Amino acid sequence: MQDEIVNRVAQSKLITFNLEDYYPKGERMVLDIKDWLFEGFILKEKDFRASVEAHDWGQYEGAYVAMQCSTDAIIPGWAYLLISLKLGAFAKKAIQGTLVDLETSIYQSIIEKLDVSEFQDKSIIIKGCSKKPVPENAYLFIAERLRPVAKSIMYGEACSSVPLYKRK
């Protein structure tokens, strides 16, 4: 007589937290200002302002935008402020930095607003694999957000998780 195979993972009370489930829809775009600079390195205020005014801002409608300069130019802080004020009417979010910085900022905002009360006294596995560009810092943000309420926190998959935290 064979023993019945029991799926202990399916029967466990573990909750899998998948950051990919919180990935917001919307195009991610990079706005590189190097072409608005004289020879790609020098910001001439009058010319820069003219480039900002002439730019087609409508292309960023509903997008998440990372503003950057791909050259080693020194950009005064007001330049990105000026651009962000133009983007504000179109983009969902705009930051100064890379696409990774943008994703990090998006996730930080989402996680800060997340109601974690449903995870009170629960054992949670933060799923490690993702098909979407979930930034590494998002894992740190969610672990820190869950720590005060969770009974335990693990990382990975239910079949091969790494214990990280257990409330005493």
C-alpha positions in Angstrom: 0.0 0.0 0.0 1.4 3.3 -1.0 1.3 6.4 1.2 -0.7 9.3 -0.1 1.3 12.1 -1.5 0.5 15.3 0.5 1.3 18.7 -0.9 2.4 20.4 2.3 3.1 23.7 0.5 -0.5 24.0 -0.6 -1.7 23.1 2.9 0.6 25.6 4.7 -0.6 28.9 6.0 2.2 30.7 4.2 1.3 33.8 2.3 3.4 34.6 -0.8 3.9 38.3 -1.4 4.8 38.9 -5.1 6.1 42.4 -5.8 5.3 41.8 -9.5 1.6 42.0 -8.6 2.1 45.6 -7.7 3.9 46.6 -10.9 1.9 49.5 -12.2 1.0 49.7 -15.9 2.4 52.6 -17.9 5.2 53.1 -20.3 8.6 53.9 -18.9 10.6 56.5 -20.8 13.9 58.2 -20.6 14.2 61.9 -21.3 17.9 62.6 -22.1 18.6 66.3 -22.1 22.1 66.1 -23.7 20.7 67.3 -27.1 19.5 70.5 -25.3 23.0 71.4 -24.3 25.6 73.2 -26.4 27.9 70.5 -27.8 26.2 68.1 -25.3 28.0 69.6 -22.3 27.2 73.3 -21.7 23.8 74.5 -20.6 23.1 77.9 -22.1 20.0 79.1 -20.3 18.3 80.9 -23.2 18.9 78.0 -25.6 17.9 75.4 -23.0 14.7 77.2 -22.2 13.9 77.4 -25.9 14.4 73.6 -26.2 12.2 73.0 -23.3 9.4 75.2 -24.8 9.7 73.6 -28.2 9.7 70.0 -26.9 6.6 67.8 -27.5 5.5 67.0 -24.0 2.4 65.2 -25.1 4.4 62.1 -25.8 4.8 61.5 -22.1 1.0 61.3 -21.4 0.4 58.6 -18.8 4.1 57.6 -18.8 6.7 57.2 -16.0 9.7 59.3 -17.0 13.4 59.2 -15.9 15.1 62.5 -16.7 18.9 62.3 -17.2 21.9 63.6 -19.1 23.9 60.9 -20.7 27.0 63.1 -21.0 29.3 64.2 -18.1 27.8 67.7 -18.2 27.2 69.6 -15.0 23.5 70.4 -14.9 22.2 73.1 -12.5 19.3 71.9 -10.3 16.8 74.4 -11.7 17.1 72.7 -15.2 15.5 69.4 -14.0 12.9 71.4 -12.0 11.9 73.3 -15.1 11.5 70.0 -17.0 9.6 68.3 -14.2 7.1 71.2 -14.1 6.5 70.7 -17.9 6.2 66.9 -17.4 3.9 67.2 -14.4 1.0 68.0 -16.8 1.5 64.7 -18.7 3.5 62.1 -16.9 2.3 59.9 -14.0 5.7 60.3 -12.3 9.0 62.0 -13.2 12.3 61.6 -11.5 15.9 62.6 -12.1 17.9 59.5 -12.6 18.0 56.1 -14.5 15.2 53.7 -15.3 16.2 51.7 -12.2 15.9 54.8 -10.1 12.5 55.4 -11.6 11.3 51.8 -10.8 12.7 52.2 -7.3 10.8 55.4 -6.7 7.6 53.9 -8.1 7.8 50.9 -5.8 8.8 53.0 -2.8 5.6 55.1 -3.3 3.4 52.0 -3.7 4.9 50.2 -0.7 4.7 53.2 1.6 0.9 53.5 0.9 0.3 49.7 1.2 -2.1 48.5 3.8 -0.2 45.7 5.5 -2.9 44.9 8.2 -3.9 41.8 6.3 -0.4 40.4 7.0 -0.8 40.8 10.8 0.7 37.7 12.6 1.2 35.8 9.3 4.1 33.9 7.9 5.1 35.6 4.6 7.3 34.6 1.7 8.6 37.4 -0.4 8.7 35.9 -3.9 12.1 36.3 -5.4 11.7 35.7 -9.1 10.1 38.2 -11.3 9.4 38.6 -15.0 8.9 42.4 -14.6 11.7 44.9 -13.7 11.2 44.9 -10.0 14.2 46.8 -8.5 16.3 45.2 -5.8 15.4 48.0 -3.4 11.7 47.1 -3.6 12.5 43.8 -1.7 14.2 45.8 1.0 11.2 48.2 1.2 8.6 45.5 1.5 10.6 43.5 4.0 10.9 46.6 6.2 7.2 47.4 5.8 6.1 43.9 6.7 8.5 43.4 9.6 6.3 45.2 12.3 3.2 43.0 11.5 4.5 39.7 10.2 5.0 36.6 12.3 7.9 35.6 10.0 9.4 36.7 6.7 11.1 34.4 4.2 12.5 34.9 0.7 12.2 32.7 -2.3 9.6 30.1 -3.1 7.5 28.0 -0.7 9.5 24.9 -1.7 12.9 26.5 -1.1 12.6 29.6 1.0 15.3 31.4 3.0 14.2 32.5 6.5 14.9 36.1 7.2 12.9 37.2 10.2 10.9 35.6 13.0 9.2 37.7 15.7 10.3 36.8 19.2 
